[in-house]
Amino acid sequence: MIKKIEYIWIEPSRLNSIHCKTKIHDLPANSFTIKDVPFSYIDELKTSIDNEKKLLVPVSVLPDPQRQDGIIALCDRRGIDGSLSEYNFRYKLSSLISNASLVKNAGSVNFIASFKQEFLILSKNKDENSSYYGSPYSALSDSISNYKYNDNYCTINSDHRDFIEDLINLCLSLSLPIRGSTFESYPFQWSVDIDSYDFDLVKMADNIIFLRFLTQRLAEKYGYQIIFDTRYFGNTRVDNNLITTISSDLMRGDDGIEWLNSNLNVLKATKNNLASVFSLNPHEQILDRVRIPDMVLSHGRGFIEDRRPNGSADPYSVLHYIISTIYENEKVNFYQNK
C-alpha cells in the first residue's frame, strides 16, 4: 500500500529545530513495523552541522492524523555508514537506562519523569496594529515592557484556544500521553504536559519531538509561528522552558526526603556543560531553578523539578544529564549506607 512518510529529525546546529521531508513508499497494507519503514537521507549538505550527508534511521513511527495514508517517522540522524555521532543522545539515553536497570541494588531502577513544554504562539501576519503580533517583534517589545507578568496565568482570555484544542485532539488521537495544557504567564504563551506513565523515558522524549512537530505543522494552518526557545522582546526576557520532573525508586521510598535533598544538592552543584545540555546561551548566567516543590516536601517523598532547560532543548540530552547525575549519586551513597 502506498504511504506518505514524513521523516522528522532534530537538527542540532539550529537550536534543535525539527526538520522534515516527505517520501512515498509502498508498505504492507494491513500492518507494518518500524523495520518496514525504509531509511532516508539528508540530501543537502548545508543542513548538517558537520557538512556531511546523513542517514535518517527511523526509530519511532506514528500514523499521521493530518494526512490520508500517511505516517510520521521520527529518525536518528547518523553517518552515511550508520555510525553514531556525539549528537545521538537518544542512543546514549537508552544505553544509560539499560545499564542502570542492570544494577538492581542501586535503587534507581524505575525512573519516572514528565515534561512541561512551553512555547510562544505568534502571528506570521505583519499586523502593526496588533498588541502581540508584529514584524517580527516590534509591537511585542512595547506591549511586553508594559505587561504585568502572571496577569494572564490560567485565565480564559486567550486568542489561541481553538488552536490548542485542535492540538490536544491531534495528540489524543495518537494516544500521546499528554496530561493537560496551560495558558501561561504571557498572553501568547502556552504549555503542554507529557508523562512517562509506563516508565519508558526514551519514548517520552520521542513524544516531545512528535509534539513539537505537530504543534509547528498545525500552526501553519492557522498562520501562526511557534517559538520554543527563550527570546528577548526589547529588553524583556520571555522564558520558554522544557520543565523536567524526575523521580527514582529511592526518592519515592520511605527515606525519600533524604534522597530528594541529596540529589537536589548534586544537581545544583553540577554546572559544567549545562549551557550545551540545556540549550542555554553560554554568555548568560545559569539560573538556580532546580527545586523540590512544596507539595513534595509536605509528603516527604516524590520528585525534583528542574526548570533550567530551554524550551528548545534536546529532551534526550536533558534526561541523560539529570538521570546520570542522580543515578551516580544514589549508586555511590546507597552502597555506602549498606
C-alpha positions as CSV (number, residue, x, y, z in Angstrom):
1,M,0.0,0.0,0.0
2,I,1.4,3.4,-0.9
3,K,2.2,5.5,2.1
4,K,3.3,9.1,2.6
5,I,6.1,9.0,5.1
6,E,7.1,12.2,6.9
7,Y,10.6,11.8,8.1
8,I,11.3,14.1,11.1
9,W,14.6,14.6,13.0
10,I,16.4,17.1,15.3
11,E,18.9,19.3,13.7
12,P,21.4,20.2,16.5
13,S,23.0,23.0,14.5
14,R,19.8,25.1,14.6
15,L,18.7,25.2,18.2
16,N,17.5,21.6,18.0
17,S,14.9,22.6,15.4
18,I,12.7,19.9,13.9
19,H,13.4,19.3,10.2
20,C,11.3,17.1,7.9
21,K,10.9,15.6,4.4
22,T,8.3,13.5,2.7
23,K,8.9,10.3,0.8
24,I,6.5,8.0,-0.9
25,H,6.9,4.3,-0.3
26,D,5.0,1.0,-0.7
27,L,4.4,-0.5,2.8
28,P,2.4,-3.6,3.9
29,A,-1.3,-2.9,3.6
30,N,-2.6,-4.2,6.9
31,S,0.1,-3.6,9.4
32,F,3.7,-2.6,9.5
33,T,6.5,-2.2,12.0
34,I,9.4,0.2,12.3
35,K,11.5,-2.3,10.3
36,D,9.3,-1.9,7.3
37,V,10.0,1.9,7.1
38,P,13.0,2.4,4.8
39,F,16.0,4.6,5.7
40,S,16.2,8.0,4.0
41,Y,18.9,10.6,3.6
42,I,19.6,14.3,4.1
43,D,20.4,15.3,0.6
44,E,21.6,18.9,1.1
45,L,24.9,19.1,2.8
46,K,24.2,22.5,4.2
47,T,21.6,21.0,6.6
48,S,24.2,19.1,8.6
49,I,26.2,20.5,11.4
50,D,29.3,18.7,10.2
51,N,28.7,19.2,6.5
52,E,28.3,15.6,5.6
53,K,25.5,13.6,4.1
54,K,23.4,11.9,6.8
55,L,21.4,8.7,7.1
56,L,17.9,9.0,8.6
57,V,17.2,5.9,10.6
58,P,13.6,5.5,11.7
59,V,13.3,4.8,15.5
60,S,9.6,5.5,16.2
61,V,6.6,5.7,14.0
62,L,3.1,7.2,14.4
63,P,0.1,7.3,12.0
64,D,-0.2,10.8,10.6
65,P,-3.5,12.3,11.8
66,Q,-3.5,15.1,9.2
67,R,-2.7,13.1,6.0
68,Q,-4.5,10.3,4.3
69,D,-2.3,7.2,4.1
70,G,0.4,9.0,6.0
71,I,2.8,8.1,8.8
72,I,5.3,10.2,10.8
73,A,8.7,8.6,11.2
74,L,11.0,10.0,13.9
75,C,14.6,9.4,12.9
76,D,18.0,9.2,14.3
77,R,20.5,11.3,12.3
78,R,23.5,9.1,11.7
79,G,26.6,8.9,9.5
80,I,26.1,7.6,6.0
81,D,27.6,4.3,7.2
82,G,25.1,4.1,10.1
83,S,27.7,5.3,12.7
84,L,26.6,7.3,15.7
85,S,27.8,10.8,16.5
86,E,28.2,12.9,19.6
87,Y,24.7,14.3,19.0
88,N,22.9,10.9,19.2
89,F,21.6,11.5,22.7
90,R,18.7,9.2,22.1
91,Y,21.1,6.2,21.9
92,K,23.0,7.5,24.9
93,L,19.9,7.8,27.0
94,S,18.7,4.3,26.0
95,S,22.1,2.8,26.9
96,L,22.2,4.7,30.3
97,I,18.7,3.4,31.3
98,S,19.6,-0.1,30.2
99,N,22.8,-0.1,32.3
100,A,21.1,1.4,35.3
101,S,18.3,-1.3,35.3
102,L,21.0,-4.0,35.5
103,V,22.2,-2.7,38.9
104,K,19.3,-3.9,40.9
105,N,20.7,-2.8,44.3
106,A,21.3,0.8,43.3
107,G,17.7,1.8,43.9
108,S,17.3,3.9,40.7
109,V,15.8,1.2,38.6
110,N,12.4,2.7,37.8
111,F,12.7,6.4,37.0
112,I,9.5,8.4,36.5
113,A,9.6,11.7,34.7
114,S,7.5,14.3,33.0
115,F,8.0,17.3,30.7
116,K,6.2,20.6,30.5
117,Q,6.8,22.0,27.0
118,E,6.4,25.8,26.9
119,F,6.1,27.7,23.7
120,L,5.0,31.1,22.2
121,I,2.3,31.4,19.6
122,L,3.0,34.4,17.3
123,S,1.3,35.5,14.1
124,K,3.1,35.4,10.8
125,N,1.0,38.3,9.6
126,K,2.6,41.7,9.7
127,D,-0.1,43.5,11.6
128,E,1.4,46.6,13.1
129,N,-1.8,47.4,15.0
130,S,-1.7,44.2,17.0
131,S,-0.7,44.2,20.6
132,Y,1.2,40.9,20.4
133,Y,2.0,40.3,16.8
134,G,4.5,42.3,14.8
135,S,7.2,42.2,12.1
136,P,8.9,40.5,13.6
137,Y,8.8,41.6,17.3
138,S,8.3,45.4,17.1
139,A,4.8,45.6,18.5
140,L,5.6,42.8,21.0
141,S,8.5,44.7,22.5
142,D,6.4,47.7,23.6
143,S,3.4,45.6,24.9
144,I,5.6,43.2,26.9
145,S,7.5,46.0,28.6
146,N,4.3,47.4,30.0
147,Y,2.8,43.9,30.8
148,K,2.4,42.7,34.3
149,Y,3.8,39.2,34.5
150,N,1.4,36.5,35.5
151,D,-1.8,38.6,34.9
152,N,-3.0,36.0,32.3
153,Y,-1.8,32.8,34.0
154,C,-4.6,30.2,33.8
155,T,-7.2,32.8,32.7
156,I,-9.7,32.3,29.9
157,N,-8.7,35.3,27.8
158,S,-6.6,33.5,25.2
159,D,-6.8,34.2,21.5
160,H,-5.4,30.8,20.7
161,R,-7.8,28.4,22.4
162,D,-9.1,26.9,19.2
163,F,-5.6,26.1,18.1
164,I,-4.7,24.5,21.5
165,E,-8.0,22.5,21.4
166,D,-7.1,21.2,17.9
167,L,-3.6,20.3,19.1
168,I,-4.9,18.4,22.1
169,N,-7.2,16.4,19.9
170,L,-4.4,15.6,17.5
171,C,-2.3,14.3,20.4
172,L,-5.1,12.3,21.9
173,S,-5.9,10.7,18.5
174,L,-2.4,9.3,18.5
175,S,-2.5,8.2,22.2
176,L,0.3,10.6,23.1
177,P,0.3,10.7,27.0
178,I,-0.4,14.4,27.3
179,R,-1.8,15.3,30.7
180,G,-3.1,18.8,30.0
181,S,-2.3,22.3,28.7
182,T,-1.9,25.6,30.5
183,F,-2.3,29.2,29.4
184,E,0.9,30.6,30.8
185,S,2.2,33.9,32.0
186,Y,2.1,35.9,28.8
187,P,-1.0,36.3,26.5
188,F,0.7,34.3,23.7
189,Q,2.4,31.6,25.8
190,W,1.1,28.1,26.4
191,S,2.4,24.8,27.7
192,V,1.6,21.1,27.2
193,D,2.4,18.4,29.7
194,I,3.6,14.9,28.8
195,D,4.2,12.0,31.2
196,S,6.2,8.7,31.3
197,Y,3.4,6.7,32.9
198,D,4.8,3.4,31.5
199,F,8.4,4.1,32.8
200,D,9.6,4.4,29.1
201,L,11.7,7.7,29.3
202,V,13.1,7.3,25.8
203,K,9.5,7.1,24.4
204,M,8.5,10.1,26.5
205,A,11.4,12.1,24.9
206,D,10.2,10.8,21.5
207,N,6.8,12.1,22.3
208,I,8.2,15.6,22.9
209,I,9.6,15.6,19.4
210,F,6.3,14.4,17.9
211,L,4.5,17.2,20.0
212,R,6.8,19.9,18.7
213,F,6.4,18.7,15.1
214,L,2.6,18.5,15.4
215,T,2.5,21.9,17.0
216,Q,4.5,23.6,14.3
217,R,2.7,21.9,11.4
218,L,-0.8,22.7,12.8
219,A,0.4,26.3,13.3
220,E,0.9,26.6,9.5
221,K,-2.8,26.2,9.0
222,Y,-3.6,29.0,11.5
223,G,-0.9,31.3,10.1
224,Y,1.0,31.1,13.4
225,Q,4.7,30.9,14.2
226,I,5.7,28.7,17.1
227,I,8.8,29.6,19.2
228,F,10.1,27.1,21.7
229,D,13.3,28.8,22.9
230,T,13.7,31.7,25.2
231,R,13.5,35.1,23.5
232,Y,14.1,38.8,24.2
233,F,11.5,41.3,23.1
234,G,13.2,44.6,23.5
235,N,14.8,44.4,27.0
236,T,12.2,41.9,28.3
237,R,13.2,38.3,28.5
238,V,10.3,35.8,27.9
239,D,11.4,32.4,29.2
240,N,10.3,29.2,27.4
241,N,11.4,26.1,29.3
242,L,11.3,22.4,29.0
243,I,10.4,21.9,32.6
244,T,11.5,18.4,33.7
245,T,10.4,16.4,36.8
246,I,12.3,13.3,37.8
247,S,11.7,10.7,40.5
248,S,13.6,7.5,41.4
249,D,12.7,4.5,43.5
250,L,14.6,5.9,46.4
251,M,13.1,9.3,46.1
252,R,9.6,7.7,46.3
253,G,10.6,5.4,49.2
254,D,10.4,5.6,53.0
255,D,13.6,7.7,53.1
256,G,12.5,9.8,50.1
257,I,13.2,13.2,51.7
258,E,16.8,12.3,52.3
259,W,17.4,11.2,48.7
260,L,15.5,14.2,47.4
261,N,17.8,16.6,49.2
262,S,20.9,14.6,48.3
263,N,20.0,14.6,44.6
264,L,18.9,18.2,44.7
265,N,22.3,19.3,46.1
266,V,24.2,17.3,43.4
267,L,22.1,18.7,40.6
268,K,22.7,22.3,41.9
269,A,26.4,21.7,42.3
270,T,26.9,20.2,38.8
271,K,27.1,23.1,36.3
272,N,29.7,22.0,33.8
273,N,28.5,22.0,30.2
274,L,24.9,22.9,31.2
275,A,24.7,25.5,28.5
276,S,25.1,22.9,25.8
277,V,23.0,20.3,27.6
278,F,20.1,22.6,28.2
279,S,20.5,24.7,25.0
280,L,21.2,27.9,27.0
281,N,23.0,31.0,25.9
282,P,26.6,30.3,27.1
283,H,27.0,34.0,27.8
284,E,24.1,34.2,30.3
285,Q,24.2,33.1,33.9
286,I,22.7,29.7,34.5
287,L,19.8,30.3,36.9
288,D,19.4,28.2,40.0
289,R,16.0,26.9,39.1
290,V,16.0,23.3,40.3
291,R,13.9,22.6,43.4
292,I,11.8,20.3,45.5
293,P,8.2,21.5,45.2
294,D,6.4,22.4,48.5
295,M,3.8,19.7,47.9
296,V,6.6,17.1,47.7
297,L,8.3,18.4,50.8
298,S,5.0,18.1,52.7
299,H,4.7,14.4,51.7
300,G,8.4,13.6,52.4
301,R,8.8,11.8,49.1
302,G,8.3,12.3,45.4
303,F,10.1,14.2,42.7
304,I,12.6,17.0,41.8
305,E,11.6,19.7,39.3
306,D,14.3,21.2,37.0
307,R,13.2,24.4,35.4
308,R,16.6,25.2,33.8
309,P,16.3,23.5,30.3
310,N,15.5,25.9,27.5
311,G,12.2,25.1,25.7
312,S,14.1,24.1,22.6
313,A,16.5,21.7,24.5
314,D,17.1,18.2,23.2
315,P,14.9,16.1,25.5
316,Y,17.2,13.1,25.3
317,S,20.2,15.2,26.4
318,V,18.3,16.7,29.3
319,L,17.1,13.4,30.6
320,H,20.6,11.8,30.1
321,Y,22.2,14.5,32.2
322,I,19.6,14.5,35.0
323,I,19.3,10.7,35.2
324,S,23.1,10.1,35.0
325,T,23.7,12.7,37.8
326,I,21.0,11.2,40.1
327,Y,21.9,7.6,39.3
328,E,25.6,8.0,40.1
329,N,24.8,9.9,43.3
330,E,22.4,7.3,44.5
331,K,24.6,4.4,43.5
332,V,27.6,5.7,45.5
333,N,25.6,6.7,48.6
334,F,23.4,3.6,48.5
335,Y,26.3,1.3,48.8
336,Q,28.0,3.5,51.4
337,N,24.8,3.1,53.5
338,K,24.6,-0.6,53.1
